[in-house]
Structure formats: structure tokens, C-alpha cells
Amino acid sequence: MNVSSEPKTAIVVGSGIIGIACAHYLSKTGIQVTVIDRKSIAGACSYGNCGYICPSHVLPLTEPGAFRVALKSLFTPHAPFRIKPRLSPALWNWMWQFARRCTHRQMLASGNHLKSILDSSMLEYRKLIKEEHLDCEWTEKGLLYVLQTEKGMHEFSKTDQILSDHFGVKAHCIKGHDLPAFDPALKHDLAGAYYYPSDTSVRPDLLNSQWTERLKQSGVKFVDNCELQALRKSNGQITHLITSCGEMEADRIIFATGAWSPQLSAELECQIPIQPGKGYSVTMPRPTPCPQYPMLFPEHKVGVSPFQNGYRLGSMMEFSGHDTSIPKHRIAQLCTSAEPYLMTPFTEGEQQTWFGWRPMTWDSLPIIGRVPNLTNAYLATGHNMLGMSLATATGKLIAEIVQDQPTHIDASPFSPARF
């Protein structure tokens, strides 16, 4: 198979939100797209997260002090940001590279790159929701960062100033005594909050299923329970995918495999320095009163997502490998961590618990672009905690790069060749 100048077919490996977005933008160019996934379509980390699409998340994880917090967590099993002690050279190399980047200068540099793709993604989402008529609880209510203590308000005010001064991301500061009027679900003794009105949110499972259905109707093929087993290569390109459903071939191959991407490093002949950052959520019936706004509680590292027919608490960042357990104490921790803030922090009855592995890069930037040593292979992975937020711009970039067109934003900071 020769790589043509005008690709007619593409296979996207991975059907999370990033894979779905890549399929969307590739199909818009007239390319016939097939999406395969080792498990169910639109599952994994794209399914049970909090659904924030948020320009206010422009600051990377590589901020001053982050590595010190991570090291302390080695001795604190219940820390919301935790490294689980284990013998893993890949993990400790990742941590060393991460630590080197936890500087103010690096934080601002990475933040500038993230802002460009966050802003692009927001524009694309607004067009997508309108043009595809997606019924996915798209909500433009902003995001409320609620602080319990005056110390928390003081510390977050520094973050807010950076967001405002360096990135133009503006917030409204709300005093504690005004919070119950702003959202009656909040308690009366809180220190205050910062409200970012430009942020939005969706219900992730609805977005995934609705978008996938639209793509199927437009001719995109989805194949679930189709595990990639090997690659057949010749003359610097992939000729065939060997899968559990048989051999497949296409002009272009896009790997949107999230936290599993490093397992392809040898086959793709490039570094993919990703570690799985495990997060949890619990979804339950709506409490009374139910929060009117999506919220974050920075001091306890908990997110709140009020849906039309449900209510979700989500959080944690565990570097524990590909651990598939959902410890009861972690779910309980989500509920108790919301208690200082909400009149009714959780409800009894049926609950849906979930975990997902965020694909964490050591520089907090996604990996988007052509694989250096293979002319028809591309990576769309490593979106850290921003997979939902960055999906549409990532899909658009992949479609542009696949067709050798100028990209609508500078894609060089996200190139796989940077490692």
C-alpha cells in the first residue's frame, strides 16, 4: 500500500471522545473512516468524567509545588493526588521529567499552548452542537470554584490573577455571604468562590452516544470488541492492522488510544511518555437542593456535575498503573469531601461508580501529529485531564495534518517528535 497524496480511507484506533472527534473531522473531508475499539464504543475515560469544557483549565499540572505534593502522597494513601509506591522505571522517569517542568516559566509556556487549543476547541464545540443538533445537556452556565477557607481564597486569588493577567481568562469573585443567593445548594459558612462564566459542560455519555450516532448516519463505521494485536509495516509505513476481527488496511491510521498508548511505542518506533492518572466518579439521584452550577472544590479536589436526571461527584489523581479496582474508601471520600460545601452533598439509593485512566504526559500537553518514523501513522493522545475540553480542536488538527494542510493553530508544541 502506498501513501497517496489524497487519502481516501482512514482507521481510527480508539473510540473515546478523541477518537470520535478525529472520525468526525476526517469524515468531513470526504475520507471514509472506520473506528475500532478493544472494548465498547465511547467508553473508558470518556464515559464517566465530570463533563467540563473549560477554558479556565488553561494552567497545566506542571505548576510550581506540584511535584512536592506528589512526593508527600507516597505516605498518604487517602491523598486526592497520589503516587502509589511501586517499582516502575517508566513511572519514575516520567516523574523526574515532570518534576523538571514544575517551574513558573514552564507553567506559563505550556499554558499559552493550551490556551490556543482550548479556545479553538470551544469554538468548534459551539458549531458542532448547533450543526449536529446534539441533545447532550450542553450547558453554558460557567464553572464555580468554591473555597471553604479564607486561606483557600487567598491561595486561589493568586491562580485567578495568573489566569486573568497572562491568559485573559476572567472570573467574578463572590463573597461567602453571597454564595447561598447565587446557588442555594451551597452552605452559608463558606469563604467565597470564583465564577468563570465562559466555561461550559455536557453530560459525557450523552455527547458520546449522540455524536457517534450522527457519525454512523453519515457513513462512519464503528467496530467494537476489536482489539489491535499487531502492526504490519513496510518501507516506513503501516500496511495492515492485525486485529481480533481480522486484518484491516487504510491509507492513514490514527491512534487515539489514551492511557494505553505507551504499549504501542515499540510498534510505532517512537516515545509515548504517558502514565495513567486514575480518576473516580460516583453518579446518583439529584439531591435536594441540587447545585444549579457545575462546581469545583479546589481545597478538596472534588468536582460536582448536576445533570438533568442525575448528580455526579468526581475527582482524584492516582498514579497506580492500570489498576482496575474501585476502592470503597475512594468513593466514600468523594462524598465526604463535598460535605463542607453543600447542604445535601450526596443522596442514598442507586449509585453508579466509575473509574477512568487519564493519559498524562510529563509536560501536560497532548500528543497530536504524525509519528516521526511512519509516514501514514498519527497520534491523538495524551490529553491529560482535558480530553473532553480538547477533543474538537484535536480532531480538526488531525484532519488538517493528515491532508498536509496548514493547521488552524500552531500544532508544533503537540508534535510526537518533541520527545
Order of alpha helices (4+ residues) and beta strands (2+ residues): beta-alpha-beta-beta-alpha-beta-alpha-alpha-beta-alpha-beta-alpha-beta-beta-alpha-beta-beta-beta-beta-beta-alpha-beta-beta-beta-beta-alpha-beta-beta-beta-alpha
